Each structure stands twice: as structure tokens, then as C-alpha cells.
Amino acid sequence: MQAEEGEGREEREGPTPSISVAANDAMSSAPLDATPSPDAKQIYYTALGSRDNGEPAPGVFAVAASGGEIKQLAVGEPLIAPVNISISLDGARLFIADPAASAVFTLPASGGTPSVLMGTEGYSPRGLTVAMDKDGREFHPGTNYYVG
């Protein structure tokens, strides 16, 4: 038995929402994880990008939450397979979990070269959380950040 046209579907009134593509364009593909900035104006994400020679390489990207031009923040080494991303509570620093590189990297939200977060080398991180301690401060021993 075939359903009549429109049968079983809930009709919506008003404008149909649109989806702005923030990944899978010429600059990046195969997004793995994303995190919004604390003010919700930017979306940061991990995906495949391209090296200068055109070869695919893992990277970190940013795009305005409202859509627009994608900004490449970091592509290639030391990143190998960045699977998770989070952001500091002040929005200044990104944290990238890369189990293939056996570390969590930090990266300025404006871009640059990722650096290993002290104390995370040799681990296979697969998830990230940036938290505040009971006094309302971000916490991580030795770096003032907690990544767990």
C-alpha cells in the first residue's frame, strides 16, 4: 500500500531552515569534530585539508557560525589524526586530541603551529573537556588548563 502524497508527514508553516556548509568544500573535507567559540560566533573543526603541494593532510579550520569563508588555522605536522577539538573558556586557545600523535595539542584560536600540551605526550587521547575548578578558574597542572 502506498501512502498518499503528504500522508504521514507533518507540514511546517513558516520559512524552511537552511543549512550553511561549514565543511566539505575545496579547502576542507571529512570533518571529524567541531566546537563553537564561547561567544558562539565561530565554529572550529578538525578535518582533512591540503598541504601546499595539494596532498591531503589533517588540519584545524574555523568558519563564522553564520557561514562564510573558511580559515585554515593549521594543516599537517605535527598533526597526524586530530579527532577531537575543544576551546578554552576565554576563546583564546584550542585543544586538539590526536591519538595517532600520542598527544593533546594546543593552538591559538587565530591559528599557528600546534604545540604539545605539557603532560599529554605518550597518551592516546580520544576526547576533550575544558573545565573550571571550584573557584571558577580553568585548570590544568602547570599550564592553568584542565583537559580531561
ABEGO torsion letter per residue (X at the ends): XBBBBGBGBBBBBEBBBBBBBABGBAABBGBABBBBBAAGABBBBBBBBBBAAGBBBBBBBBBBAAEEBBBBABBEOABABBABBBBBAAGABBBBBBAAAGBBBBBBAAEEBBBBBBGABGBBBABBBBBBBAAGBBBBBGAGBBBX
